[in-house]
Amino acid sequence: MSYGGTVYEGKFNIDTLVEWITSVDTFKDWAILCYNNEDIAWLMQTLERYDIPTINFDQRQKSKAELDKLVNVNKVKVLTIWGAKGLGFPNVAVYGTNWFLKKKDAAKKHEGARVDYVAYTRAMNSLMILSPVSRKSKWFD
């Protein structure tokens, strides 16, 4: 199954995510980006139950060599969006709800758009935008 240059958006389904991840030859080509640490912990535990190895790391205080080693380990990277800033991955799934975009304050909405921009631009080939709840997208019809 090929996802090259494609954007998917939909309601979160663990079976679909597992199918996407296991459809490629290597786990190292995947990153799942989350808005908070609670989602990271839950996703890592859930994926491990499907025998999908995961890793989480903080790139601060890491040398380039250490960071390259972590990025290339054959595991799905599960990171916060800001934790992935500056990194790129062939396949990225963004999980969660950006609560900034629900705010009425223009500055908070702008911050929400910045967070989404960081998340969406980490994907080199495929981007999956997965919402844990049903919602209308502000990006896609």
ChimeraX attribute file (.defattr): number of C-alpha atoms within 10 A of each C-alpha:
attribute: neighborCount
match mode: 1-to-1
recipient: residues
	/A:1	8
	/A:2	10
	/A:3	16
	/A:4	12
	/A:5	12
	/A:6	13
	/A:7	16
	/A:8	12
	/A:9	16
	/A:10	15
	/A:11	14
	/A:12	18
	/A:13	11
	/A:14	14
	/A:15	10
	/A:16	10
	/A:17	16
	/A:18	15
	/A:19	11
	/A:20	17
	/A:21	22
	/A:22	14
	/A:23	13
	/A:24	15
	/A:25	8
	/A:26	13
	/A:27	20
	/A:28	22
	/A:29	22
	/A:30	26
	/A:31	28
	/A:32	28
	/A:33	25
	/A:34	25
	/A:35	21
	/A:36	16
	/A:37	12
	/A:38	10
	/A:39	17
	/A:40	22
	/A:41	13
	/A:42	10
	/A:43	18
	/A:44	20
	/A:45	15
	/A:46	14
	/A:47	17
	/A:48	11
	/A:49	10
	/A:50	11
	/A:51	10
	/A:52	16
	/A:53	16
	/A:54	21
	/A:55	17
	/A:56	19
	/A:57	15
	/A:58	13
	/A:59	18
	/A:60	8
	/A:61	8
	/A:62	12
	/A:63	10
	/A:64	10
	/A:65	9
	/A:66	11
	/A:67	16
	/A:68	12
	/A:69	11
	/A:70	19
	/A:71	23
	/A:72	14
	/A:73	15
	/A:74	16
	/A:75	19
	/A:76	25
	/A:77	27
	/A:78	26
	/A:79	26
	/A:80	23
	/A:81	21
	/A:82	16
	/A:83	19
	/A:84	22
	/A:85	15
	/A:86	10
	/A:87	14
	/A:88	18
	/A:89	21
	/A:90	17
	/A:91	26
	/A:92	28
	/A:93	26
	/A:94	26
	/A:95	24
	/A:96	19
	/A:97	17
	/A:98	18
	/A:99	11
	/A:100	19
	/A:101	18
	/A:102	11
	/A:103	13
	/A:104	9
	/A:105	10
	/A:106	11
	/A:107	11
	/A:108	15
	/A:109	17
	/A:110	14
	/A:111	14
	/A:112	17
	/A:113	15
	/A:114	13
	/A:115	18
	/A:116	18
	/A:117	12
	/A:118	17
	/A:119	27
	/A:120	20
	/A:121	15
	/A:122	24
	/A:123	23
	/A:124	16
	/A:125	17
	/A:126	20
	/A:127	26
	/A:128	22
	/A:129	21
	/A:130	22
	/A:131	19
	/A:132	12
	/A:133	11
	/A:134	10
	/A:135	10
	/A:136	10
	/A:137	11
	/A:138	7
	/A:139	6
	/A:140	8
	/A:141	6
